[in-house]
């Protein structure tokens, strides 16, 4: 059910726009503000996002990490002031939006394959859409394929030429053997 326009207007003030784009399966570092007595410190938690739920101001993410051999899941409100920042460490390739099956897996089986999403490069925890690098990479690939085609055509032409020069010699040898048989 949608909130009224007045509620949406108030919520809009508190929705953060400085958070990176991520989804289930991605490995993230969450920098959370922790208050202990009079002191406030930042605790960094690195883990796999197993679900992102909700919308608007109520959006939250659940991060799973292994601590001392035990799986720990932490729920963070996404637009909370208690989150200093979120860094995407690695994009994961999963086919589900909620990856609760990780709870039953351990060791190597619990690994998630990494992927590159639409030319987005991860550099020091920051997502950079590098259109020039993607275009350059595509041009290099095309040039490499063209070079390989040229080399294959040259090799085919060379073999055909060798075959033509070898055929008359073999024909003449066959003709000589036929002449020897007749005489």
N, C-alpha and C positions, 0 to 999 in steps of 0.2 A: 504494500500500500504506500502510495506516495505521500510525502509530507506536504503541508500547505505551503504556499508561496512565501508566506512570512517566515516560516521555519527554515525553508531553503535559503532565504536571504540572510538569516542569522548564521546558519551553518557555513555559508560561503566564506564568511570572514575567517573561520577557523581551519578551513581545509588548506593543507600545505601543498605548495607547488614545487618544492625543492627536492622531492623524493624521486629516485630513479624508477624506471619501468622494470618490473620483474614479475615473475609468476611462479607457480609450483614447479619444483625441481631445480630452481636456481639456488646457488650457494651465495649467501649474503653475510655481511658483517653489520650487526645492529649495534650502534653506539647509544646505549641507554644511560640516562642520568639516574644515579643511585644516591639517595640521601641517607647518611648514617650520622645520627645525632645532628650536630651543627654543620658537619662537612658534607659537601656534595662532590661526587666523583663520577667519572664516566666508565662504565663497564662495557667492554666489547664482547659480543657473543657472535661467533661464526658458526653457521649451520645451514642446513637445507630447508628451504621453504616447503612445507608439506601442504599448506593450504592458505589461500587468501579468500576472505569472506566478507560479506557485507558491502555496503555502498555508502557514499557520502561520508559524513563525520564518523559513522559507526564502523568504518572499514577496519579490518584487523588482519594480521598475518600470524601464522604459527611457524616457529622455527624449531627444527629438531637438531640436536647436537649430541655427541657422545662425550660424556664426562665421567672419567674414571671407569670406563667400560660399561657404563649404564646410560641408556638413552634418556635424554631430557628434552621435553617439549615446552617451549615458552610462548605464550600468547602475548602479542604486542598490539595495542591500539595504534593504527597507522598514523593518525593525525594528532597524536598526543604530544604535549610539550616535553614529556619525559624521554622522547627519542631525539637525541642530538642529530644523528644522521644515519643513513643506511647506504652501504656500499655494496654493489654487485661484484662478487669475486669471480663467479663463473656462471655461464648460462647452461642449464641442464636440458637434455633432450628427453622429455617424458610425454606420454600420450594421455595422461589423465590430469584433471585439474586438482584432484586431491589424492596425494600419494601416501595413503595410510599403510599400504603394503610394505613400506620401509620398516615399520614397527616389527615385523616378523623376520626381517633379514639381518644378517650380521656379516662382518668382515667384507670380503671382496664382493659378495653378492649384493651388498647395500650400496655399491657405487652407482653413480648416475653418469651416463655419457655426456660429455660437453658438446656444445654446438655453437655456431656463429649465426646469429639471427639477422638476416637481410642486410649484410654489410656493416653491422654494428660491431665495432671492435672494443674489447675491454682492455683498457690501459690504466694500470694502477688504481683499479677500483672504479674508474669513471667510464661511462659509456660514451663513445665518440662515433658519430655517424660520419664515416670518412668516404664521401662519394668519389673524390679524386683517386684514392687508393683502390677502391673497387673498380673504377673505370680503367685505371692503369693495369690492374691485375688482369682484367678481361682482355685488354689490348695485348698484353704480354702473352697470354694464353693463345690468342688468335695468331700472333706472329709465330709462336712456337709450332702451332699446328700447321701453318703455311710452310714453314721451313721443313717440317717432317714430310709433308706431301711432296715438296720439291725434291727432297733426297730420295724418296721412294720412286718418284718418276724417273730421276736420273739413274737409279740402280736398275730399274726395269728397262730403260733405253739401252744401258750398257750391256745388259744380259742379252737383249735382242740383237744388238750389234755383234756381240761375240758369237751368238748362235748363227748369224748370217755368214760371218767369216769362217766359221768352223764347218758349215755345211758344204761349201764347194770342195774343201779338202777331203772331206769324207766321201763326197760323191765321186771325186776323181780317184780316190783309193778304191771305191767300189767298181768304177769303170775299169781300172787297171786289173783288178782281180777277175772281172768278167772277161777281159781280153786274154788273161793268162789261162783261163779255163778253156777258151775257145781254141787256142793254139796248142 
